[in-house]
Amino acid sequence: MNLEGRLLGNRYEIISKIGNGGMAMVYKAKDQVLNRHVAVKILRDEFTTDDEFIKRFSIEAQSAASITHPNIVSVYDVGNEGNLYYIVMELVKGKTLKEIIVEEGAALPWKWSTNIAIQIASALETAHKNNIVHRDIKPHNIIITEDGIAKVTDFGIAKAVSNSTITAFGSTIGSVHYFSPEHARGGFTDSKSDLYSLGVVMYEMLTGKVPFDADTPVSVALKHMQEEPVAPKEMNPKIPSALNDIILKAMRKDPTLRYQSATEMLRDLNKALKDPEGNFVDNNSYEDTEATRVIPTLNNEDIKTTNTEKSNSNFFKAHKKLSIFLIVFLLFIISIFGTIGFLNATTPKDVQIPKVTELTQEEAKRKIQEAKLVLGEVKEEYNTEVEKGKVISQDPAYRENYNIKEGSAVGLVVSLGVEEAIVPKVVGETQEDAIKMLEEAKLKYEVVEEYSKKVETGYVIEQETKENTTVNAGDTVKIHVSTGVKKITVPSVLGKSEKDATKELKNAGFKVVVSVEEDDLKSDDIVTKQSIDAGTEVEDESTITITVNKVVKPKTLTITVNVNSIMDGKVEYTEVTTGEGENQTTTKTPKNVKIKVEVESNDKTYTVGDEEEVDPTMTNLIRSFEGKGTVTVRVYVNGGLKRTKSINLNESTELTIK
């Protein structure tokens, strides 16, 4: 039968199957009301027509629900839909002790095993004080959580005991490898039977094996009744003497020689942790220490009675097999009628659970008692929706056509109304102290982590609800906590273009400064250096300088020299006289000057053109020079420097000197 996706009790949505038991299947489910995951145990189909199994299933729920202990799996709810009988329990994440033993494949560490045994014994102590005997203690029914906590589960055959407990109809219920001798016989079982089973579990943890094994369950049961176990220390010499003695005492055939209570066994287990080789376990048999008494003389009537008893004794000796058969048959008949009578007398009637939510506590109590139920634990809590003094919820929850047994307890949660709280100032506090202050103010918290250059790591930077604000208790205050300065890793931008390198660095959170160099042997516009090596972790928004190679193409500079201007009008003339007499004429001719043009570029000086003689009145002597960057032009006249002028070829390629 596939139950996945089904909604039980209009509340529990079945998610997936997580296990099988002898009587039931276990599913993971979602509680739609409390929004939590739970385990739902559903009685197998083959047992739903068996009234005895259904009774046993119901007893399990009521037994387990009545006790609360950190080492016992909590039971939340019980119910049925048609032929589906189910129990809702705490969902425990972990492995069974049996799985751990099998996975280990050998004996478990003695200290770890002792701690687990202490937790199991603590759970049994609480159960036994509530008159509940588990009767199926075994590694399969012990879950070890991810935190190393032992949880006893599956009170599948647990039964609330008042005066005595006898296995019904002469049949045994439980797992044969962990039976006590009296359980195997189908007789009286009590809290000491659970302690025997715990001794077997300890034996298996510390040796990796059960004390008794055979081919058939009957053979195993007989060994429990007739044979003494091999001392666990013989199986594993590493077991401390005290633990060896505790196990052997717990597994005594005679219940009167075992631990008489879980409390007594707990005491020795705790001692064993402190003194593992101690000799404090009382494992001696009882001795007849009764004082000598005067026995009265037998008279004739006594002798006759004695003779009659002898005659009867002789009959039984002569018919030994018949006698044994008659005794066993009579005990069997007595157990059948005794059990039927006990169940009929003690099984309570089913009653519809009343709805008491939104009633006052007194009204709810009255309605519960009218339904022949009892008021269970009453808890109080603040609530923003339910009026003060009225019931918020009940356990078990009300459902239409949902029956529980007469005399069952119904727990209540009663509203204290809306509680107010004052928001404390937590800015400047450590996260730990801030959370503590908020919790003490009955407030919840939400932590938002963010980087900060000003506030030390782990301290509160900001709170979104201002200090001294009045809010409802249970409200959430969001606090921003510093994670310190944000660290970023420097990427490599070598060989990338200036544009791409700058973009990548800025996107990564850096500030970028660009410097330029020129190397004709390298490609133009690529990054040749970066001030911080790639892979280095630095603060966010750090400045990184990249050096970009800029190869400038040469440009032609046209130099126009105004010779007349640079001579400042100081021109020398040569006079030439021709003719005679009246026909004599004198002609003045400008005397040529020597002009030389030099250009200084990149710390080198070049002569532009040849040094030549020119007319000093010339205004446009032209020279050309190919270069780049800033150059300095010098003009010499007759060997003397007349003019000096600089020009940036990136800005202009024409220069007039005058």
C-alpha positions in Angstrom: 0.0 0.0 0.0 1.5 3.3 -1.1 0.7 6.1 1.3 3.0 8.8 0.0 1.1 12.0 -0.5 -1.8 11.0 1.7 -3.0 13.4 4.4 -3.8 11.6 7.7 -6.1 13.2 10.2 -6.4 16.3 7.9 -2.9 17.2 9.3 -0.1 14.8 8.6 1.1 14.7 4.9 3.0 11.4 4.3 6.3 12.2 2.5 8.2 8.9 2.3 8.7 5.5 3.9 11.7 5.4 6.2 11.5 2.0 8.0 9.8 -1.3 8.8 9.0 -2.8 12.2 7.6 -6.1 13.3 4.2 -4.6 13.8 4.2 -1.3 11.8 5.7 0.7 9.0 7.3 4.1 9.7 6.9 7.1 7.4 8.4 10.6 7.3 5.5 13.1 7.3 4.9 16.9 7.5 2.7 18.3 10.3 0.7 20.9 8.4 -0.4 22.6 11.6 2.9 23.0 13.4 5.0 23.1 10.2 7.5 20.4 11.3 8.6 17.0 10.1 7.4 14.0 12.2 7.6 10.2 12.1 4.3 8.3 11.6 4.1 4.7 12.6 1.2 2.8 10.8 0.0 -0.6 11.9 0.6 -3.3 9.2 -2.5 -4.4 7.2 -2.3 -8.0 8.5 -2.8 -6.8 12.1 -5.7 -4.4 11.6 -8.2 -7.2 11.9 -6.6 -8.5 15.0 -8.2 -6.9 18.0 -5.3 -7.9 20.3 -2.7 -6.2 18.1 -4.9 -3.1 17.9 -5.1 -3.0 21.7 -1.4 -3.5 21.9 -0.9 -0.7 19.4 -3.1 1.7 21.4 -1.4 0.8 24.6 1.9 1.6 23.0 0.8 5.2 22.2 -0.7 5.9 25.6 2.3 4.4 27.4 4.9 6.4 25.5 2.8 9.6 25.4 2.6 9.7 29.2 6.4 10.1 29.7 8.8 12.9 28.7 12.5 12.4 28.8 15.4 13.5 26.6 16.4 9.9 25.9 12.9 8.8 24.9 11.4 9.5 21.5 8.4 11.8 22.1 4.9 10.7 21.0 2.8 13.6 19.7 -0.5 12.1 18.6 -2.4 8.9 18.0 -5.4 8.2 15.8 -7.0 6.1 13.1 -8.7 6.5 9.7 -10.8 3.4 8.9 -8.4 0.5 9.1 -5.3 2.8 9.3 -4.1 3.0 12.9 -1.2 5.4 13.4 1.0 7.1 16.0 2.8 10.4 15.4 6.2 10.6 16.9 9.3 12.8 17.1 11.4 12.4 13.9 15.0 11.6 15.1 17.9 12.0 12.7 20.6 9.4 13.2 21.3 5.7 13.1 20.1 2.8 15.2 22.6 1.3 17.7 22.4 -1.9 15.7 23.5 -0.2 12.5 26.5 1.3 14.3 27.5 -2.1 15.8 27.2 -3.7 12.3 29.1 -0.9 10.6 31.9 -1.0 13.2 32.1 -4.8 12.8 33.9 -5.1 16.2 33.6 -4.0 19.8 32.7 -0.3 20.4 34.9 1.9 22.7 34.1 1.1 26.3 33.7 4.8 27.4 31.3 5.6 24.5 29.4 2.4 25.2 29.1 3.2 28.9 27.7 6.7 28.1 25.1 5.2 25.8 24.2 2.6 28.5 23.8 5.5 31.0 21.4 7.3 28.7 19.3 4.2 28.1 19.3 3.4 31.8 18.2 7.0 32.5 15.3 6.6 30.0 14.3 3.3 31.7 14.4 4.8 35.1 11.8 7.4 34.1 9.6 4.8 32.4 9.8 2.4 35.3 8.9 5.2 37.8 5.8 5.7 35.6 5.0 1.9 35.8 5.9 1.3 32.2 8.0 -1.7 31.2 9.4 -1.5 27.7 9.9 -5.3 27.2 11.8 -5.0 23.9 15.1 -3.2 24.7 17.5 -4.0 21.9 19.9 -2.0 19.7 17.3 -1.8 16.9 15.1 0.3 19.2 17.8 2.7 20.2 18.6 5.6 17.9 21.8 7.5 18.2 21.4 11.1 17.0 24.0 13.1 15.1 24.9 14.7 18.4 25.6 11.4 20.1 22.3 11.3 22.1 20.6 7.9 22.6 16.9 7.9 22.1 14.8 4.8 23.2 12.0 4.2 20.7 9.3 1.7 19.8 7.5 1.0 23.1 5.9 -1.6 20.8 5.1 -4.0 23.6 5.3 -1.6 26.5 2.5 -2.0 29.0 1.5 0.1 31.9 1.7 -2.1 35.0 -0.1 -1.6 38.2 0.5 -4.8 40.1 1.9 -7.4 37.7 2.5 -8.1 34.1 2.1 -11.6 32.5 2.8 -12.3 28.9 -0.6 -12.7 27.2 -1.9 -16.1 26.1 1.3 -17.8 26.9 3.0 -16.2 23.8 6.1 -14.1 23.9 6.5 -10.6 22.5 9.8 -9.1 21.7 13.2 -10.0 20.2 14.6 -13.4 21.3 18.3 -12.5 21.4 17.6 -9.8 24.1 14.9 -11.7 26.1 15.2 -12.1 29.9 14.8 -15.7 31.0 11.3 -15.0 32.5 10.2 -13.3 29.3 11.4 -16.4 27.3 9.3 -18.6 29.6 6.2 -16.4 28.9 5.9 -15.6 32.6 6.1 -12.5 34.8 8.0 -9.6 33.4 8.9 -6.3 35.2 11.4 -3.5 35.3 14.2 -6.0 36.0 13.5 -7.7 32.7 14.4 -4.5 30.9 17.6 -4.3 32.9 18.5 -7.9 31.7 18.0 -6.8 28.1 20.1 -3.7 28.7 22.8 -6.0 30.0 22.6 -7.9 26.7 22.8 -4.7 24.7 25.9 -3.7 26.6 27.4 -7.2 26.0 26.9 -6.7 22.3 28.3 -3.2 22.2 31.5 -4.2 24.1 32.1 -7.6 22.4 30.5 -7.1 19.0 28.4 -10.3 19.6 25.2 -11.3 21.4 25.8 -13.6 24.4 23.5 -16.4 23.1 23.0 -17.4 19.5 21.6 -20.5 17.8 19.9 -21.6 14.6 16.3 -21.2 15.9 14.6 -18.7 18.2 13.5 -21.5 20.5 17.1 -22.6 20.9 18.2 -19.0 21.8 15.4 -18.7 24.3 16.4 -22.0 26.0 20.0 -20.7 26.3 18.7 -17.6 28.0 16.9 -19.8 30.5 19.6 -22.5 31.0 23.1 -21.3 30.2 25.4 -18.8 31.7 27.0 -16.3 29.3 30.7 -16.2 28.6 32.1 -13.3 30.6 32.4 -10.3 28.2 36.0 -9.7 29.4 36.9 -13.1 28.0 35.6 -12.1 24.6 37.3 -8.6 24.8 40.1 -8.3 27.3 40.0 -4.5 26.9 36.7 -4.3 28.8 37.3 -2.8 32.3 36.5 -5.1 35.2 33.7 -2.9 36.6 31.8 -3.0 33.3 32.3 -6.8 33.1 30.8 -7.1 36.6 27.9 -4.7 35.8 26.9 -6.7 32.6 27.0 -10.1 34.4 24.9 -8.7 37.3 22.3 -7.3 34.9 22.1 -10.7 33.2 21.6 -12.9 36.3 19.0 -15.6 35.7 17.3 -14.9 39.0 15.7 -11.5 38.9 16.3 -11.1 42.6 20.0 -11.2 42.0 20.0 -8.6 39.3 19.9 -4.8 39.8 16.6 -4.1 41.5 16.1 -0.8 39.7 17.5 1.3 36.9 18.6 3.9 39.5 20.8 1.2 41.1 22.3 0.3 37.7 22.9 3.9 36.8 24.8 4.4 40.0 27.3 1.6 39.2 27.6 2.8 35.5 28.6 6.3 36.6 31.1 4.8 39.1 32.5 2.7 36.3 33.4 5.8 34.3 35.4 7.2 37.2 36.8 3.9 38.5 36.8 1.4 35.6 38.8 -1.3 37.4 36.9 -0.8 40.7 35.5 -3.8 42.7 32.3 -2.1 43.8 29.7 -4.2 42.0 27.8 -6.5 44.4 27.5 -9.7 42.3 27.2 -12.3 45.1 24.4 -14.8 45.5 22.1 -14.5 48.4 22.9 -16.7 51.4 20.6 -18.3 54.0 21.5 -16.3 57.1 18.3 -17.0 59.0 18.9 -17.8 62.7 18.2 -21.3 64.1 14.5 -21.7 65.2 12.6 -24.1 67.4 10.4 -26.4 65.3 7.3 -27.8 67.1 6.9 -31.6 67.5 4.6 -33.3 64.9 1.4 -34.9 66.4 -0.7 -37.7 65.0 -2.8 -35.4 62.8 0.4 -34.0 61.4 1.7 -37.5 60.7 -1.6 -38.4 58.9 -1.4 -35.3 56.8 2.2 -36.1 56.1 1.3 -39.7 55.1 -1.4 -38.4 52.8 1.1 -35.9 51.3 3.5 -38.8 50.8 0.8 -40.8 49.1 0.1 -38.0 46.7 3.8 -37.5 46.2 4.1 -41.2 45.4 1.3 -40.8 42.8 3.1 -37.9 41.1 6.4 -39.8 41.1 4.7 -42.8 39.5 3.0 -40.7 36.9 5.7 -38.0 36.3 4.9 -37.2 32.7 1.2 -37.1 33.2 1.7 -34.8 36.3 3.8 -32.4 34.3 1.3 -32.3 31.5 -1.6 -31.6 33.9 0.3 -28.8 35.7 1.2 -27.1 32.4 -2.3 -27.5 31.1 -3.8 -26.0 34.2 -1.4 -23.1 34.1 -2.2 -22.5 30.5 -5.9 -22.4 31.1 -5.4 -20.1 34.1 -3.3 -17.7 32.1 -5.9 -17.6 29.3 -8.8 -16.8 31.5 -6.7 -14.6 33.8 -5.5 -12.5 30.9 -9.0 -12.2 29.3 -10.4 -11.2 32.6 -7.6 -8.7 33.2 -8.0 -7.1 29.7 -11.8 -6.9 30.0 -11.6 -5.3 33.4 -8.8 -2.8 32.6 -9.5 -1.8 29.0 -11.1 1.7 29.1 -13.9 2.8 26.7 -13.4 5.0 23.7 -14.7 8.6 24.0 -14.8 11.5 21.5 -12.1 14.1 22.4 -13.8 17.4 23.0 -12.7 20.7 21.4 -11.6 23.1 24.1 -9.5 25.7 22.2 -10.6 29.3 22.6 -12.4 28.4 25.9 -11.2 29.6 29.3 -9.1 27.2 31.3 -12.0 26.5 33.7 -14.4 25.9 30.8 -11.9 23.6 29.1 -11.3 21.7 32.4 -15.1 21.2 32.9 -15.6 20.0 29.3 -12.7 17.6 29.6 -14.0 16.1 32.8 -17.6 15.8 31.4 -16.0 13.6 28.6 -14.6 11.3 31.3 -11.1 12.5 30.6 -8.5 14.2 32.9 -6.8 17.5 32.6 -3.1 16.9 31.8 -0.2 19.4 31.9 -1.2 23.0 31.5 1.4 25.3 30.0 1.2 29.0 29.6 2.7 31.1 26.8 2.3 34.6 25.3 0.2 34.8 22.2 -0.7 37.7 19.9 -3.9 36.1 18.5 -5.6 34.4 21.5 -7.1 36.4 24.3 -5.4 36.1 27.7 -6.7 33.2 29.8 -8.1 31.2 26.9 -6.8 27.9 25.4 -4.4 28.2 22.5 -4.0 24.5 21.8 -4.8 21.1 23.2 -2.9 17.8 23.1 -4.2 15.5 21.7 -5.7 18.0 19.1 -9.4 17.9 18.5 -10.6 16.2 15.3 -14.1 15.1 14.4 -14.8 11.4 15.0 -11.4 11.1 16.8 -11.7 8.9 19.9 -9.3 8.3 22.8 -9.6 6.1 25.9 -11.5 7.2 29.0 -9.2 8.6 31.6 -6.7 9.8 29.1 -5.0 13.1 29.8 -5.6 16.2 27.7 -2.9 18.8 27.9 -3.5 22.5 27.4 -1.6 25.6 26.3 -3.2 28.7 27.8 -2.6 32.2 26.5 -0.9 34.9 28.6 -2.0 37.5 26.1 0.4 39.8 24.3 3.7 40.5 26.1 5.6 43.7 25.5 9.3 44.1 25.4 11.7 47.0 25.2 14.4 46.8 22.6 17.9 47.2 24.2 20.8 49.0 22.6 23.1 46.5 21.0 25.1 48.6 18.6 28.7 48.4 19.6 28.2 45.0 21.4 29.7 41.7 20.3 27.4 39.5 18.4 27.3 37.0 21.3 26.5 39.7 23.9 23.9 41.3 21.6 22.1 38.0 21.1 22.1 37.4 24.8 20.7 40.9 25.5 17.9 40.4 23.0 17.0 36.9 24.3 16.9 38.3 27.9 14.5 41.0 26.6 12.4 38.1 25.2 13.1 39.0 21.6 14.2 37.0 18.6 17.1 38.1 16.4 18.3 37.9 12.8 21.9 38.5 12.0 23.0 40.2 8.8 26.7 40.1 8.1 28.4 42.9 6.3 31.9 44.3 5.7 33.1 47.3 7.6 36.4 49.3 7.5 35.5 51.1 10.7 34.0 48.4 13.0 36.0 45.4 14.3 35.0 41.9 13.3 32.1 40.4 15.3 30.7 43.7 16.6 27.2 45.1 15.9 27.3 47.9 13.4 23.6 48.7 13.2 20.2 47.5 14.6 17.1 48.0 12.4 14.8 48.5 15.4 15.8 51.5 17.4 16.8 51.1 21.1 14.1 51.7 23.7 11.3 50.9 21.2 8.3 49.0 22.6 7.5 45.9 20.6 5.7 42.6 21.2 7.8 39.9 23.0 8.9 37.4 20.4 9.4 40.0 17.7 12.5 39.8 15.6 15.2 42.5 15.7 17.6 42.5 12.8 21.2 43.3 13.7 24.0 44.0 11.3 27.3 42.5 12.4 30.8 43.4 11.0 32.9 40.8 9.3 35.7 43.3 9.1 37.4 44.7 6.1 36.5 43.1 2.8 39.4 41.4 1.3 39.8 41.0 -2.5 42.3 39.2 -4.6 44.4 41.0 -7.2 43.9 39.6 -10.7 46.6 39.6 -13.3 46.2 42.2 -16.0 49.6 42.0 -17.6 49.5 41.9 -21.4 45.9 43.3 -21.5 44.9 46.6 -23.1 44.6 49.7 -20.9 40.9 49.7 -21.4 40.3 46.0 -20.5 42.8 46.1 -17.6 41.2 49.2 -16.1 37.7 47.7 -16.5 38.6 44.4 -14.9 40.3 46.0 -11.9 37.5 48.4 -11.2 34.9 45.6 -11.4 37.0 43.7 -8.9 36.8 46.7 -6.5 40.1 48.5 -7.1 40.9 52.1 -7.8 43.1 52.4 -10.9 46.0 54.8 -11.7 47.6 54.6 -15.2 51.2 55.5 -15.8 52.8 55.4 -19.3 56.1 54.3 -20.6 57.4 53.8 -24.1 59.3 50.8 -25.3 59.6 50.3 -29.1 60.4 46.6 -28.5 56.9 45.9 -26.9 53.4 46.1 -28.3 51.6 49.4 -28.1 48.8 50.0 -25.5 49.4 46.9 -23.3 50.0 46.7 -19.6 53.6 45.9 -18.9 53.6 46.3 -15.0 51.1 46.3 -12.1 52.0 47.7 -8.7 50.5 44.8 -6.7 51.3 41.2 -7.7 48.5 39.0 -8.9 47.1 36.7 -6.2 47.7 39.1 -3.3 44.8 39.7 -0.9 44.3 43.4 -0.2 41.5 45.6 1.2 38.6 46.5 -1.0 39.0 49.8 -2.9 42.8 49.7 -2.7 44.6 51.6 -5.4 46.6 49.7 -8.0 48.9 51.4 -10.6 49.2 49.9 -14.0 52.0 50.9 -16.5 50.9 51.0 -20.1 53.3 50.9 -23.1 52.6 53.8 -25.4 54.6 53.6 -28.7 54.4 57.1 -30.4 54.8 57.3 -34.2 57.4 59.8 -35.4 56.1 63.1 -36.8 57.7 65.6 -39.3 58.4 69.0 -37.8 58.7 71.9 -40.3 61.0 74.7 -39.0 60.8 78.1 -40.6 63.7 80.4 -39.7 63.2 84.2 -40.2 66.8 85.1 -40.5 66.1 88.8 -41.0 64.2 88.8 -37.7 66.7 87.0 -35.6 69.5 89.4 -36.9 67.5 92.2 -35.3 68.2 94.4 -38.4 71.9 94.2 -37.9 73.0 93.5 -41.4 76.5 94.0 -42.7 76.9 95.2 -46.3 79.7 94.9 -48.8 80.2 98.0 -51.0 81.1 97.5 -54.6 82.2 100.6 -56.8 82.0 100.5 -60.5 82.7 103.1 -63.2 84.7 106.3 -63.1 84.1 109.8 -62.7 80.6 110.9 -63.0 79.7 107.3 -64.0 81.1 105.8 -60.8 78.4 104.0 -58.8 78.6 102.2 -55.5 76.4 99.1 -54.8 75.7 97.7 -51.2 75.3 94.0 -51.1 74.2 92.2 -47.7 77.0 90.2 -46.4 76.0 86.5 -46.0 75.8 84.8 -42.6 76.3 81.2 -41.6 73.1 79.5 -40.3 73.0 76.2 -38.4 69.8 74.6 -37.0 70.1 71.9 -34.3 67.2 69.8 -32.8 67.5 68.1 -29.4 65.3 65.0 -29.0 65.4 62.3 -26.3 68.7 63.7 -25.0 70.3 63.5 -28.4 71.2 66.5 -30.6 70.8 66.4 -34.4 71.9 69.0 -37.0 69.1 69.7 -39.4 70.4 70.3 -42.8 73.9 71.6 -43.7 75.4 74.7 -42.1 75.2 77.2 -44.9 75.6 80.9 -45.7 72.4 82.7 -46.4 71.2 86.2 -47.1 70.7 87.9 -43.7 67.5 89.4 -45.0 65.9 86.1 -45.7 62.6 85.5 -43.9 61.8 81.8 -44.7 64.7 79.5 -44.3 63.0 76.0 -44.2 64.3 73.0 -42.3 62.5 69.6 -41.6 63.0 67.1 -38.7 61.3 63.8 -38.0 60.8 62.9 -34.3 58.3 62.5 -31.5 57.4 64.0 -28.2 58.9 67.3 -27.1 61.9 68.6 -29.0 64.1 71.7 -28.6 65.2 73.7 -31.6 68.3 75.9 -31.5 69.4 78.4 -34.3 73.1 79.4 -34.6 74.3 82.5 -36.6 77.9 82.6 -37.4 78.6 80.1 -34.7 76.7 82.0 -32.0 73.4 80.8 -30.5 70.6 83.2 -31.5 67.3 81.4 -30.7 66.1 78.4 -28.6 62.5 77.1 -28.7 60.7 73.8 -27.6 57.7 72.2 -29.2 55.5 69.1 -28.4 55.1 67.3 -31.7 51.9 65.7 -30.3 50.4 69.1 -30.3 52.0 70.8 -33.3 54.3 70.0 -36.2 55.1 73.6 -37.4 57.5 76.0 -35.7 58.6 79.5 -36.8 61.7 81.0 -35.2 62.1 84.7 -35.5 
